[in-house]
Amino acid sequence: MDEKNNRRNDGQLQLELPQEVAMGEYANFAIITHSSSDFIVDFARVMPGLPKAQVRSRVILAPGIVPPFNIPKGEA
């Protein structure tokens, strides 16, 4: 995909939301792990009475976008 075609004339980025992503994925549990180069957020669905949960989605974030999430510095 051409980067020029993905930006409007006013310089703002246009995002595409594919139908299969737009439906979302339900999660009632999230865990954050990190290294010096990235943050990993795993989302899972925990069911009552079951000792195991399957990760339904994983998001890997660059450290530069994590501060807006308000994670205290001592924990990052």
Secondary structure, DSSP 8 states (H G I E B T S, - for coil): --GGGGB-TTS-B-----HHHHT----SEEEEEE-SS-EEEEEEE--TT-S--EEEEEEEE-GGGSGGG---GGG-
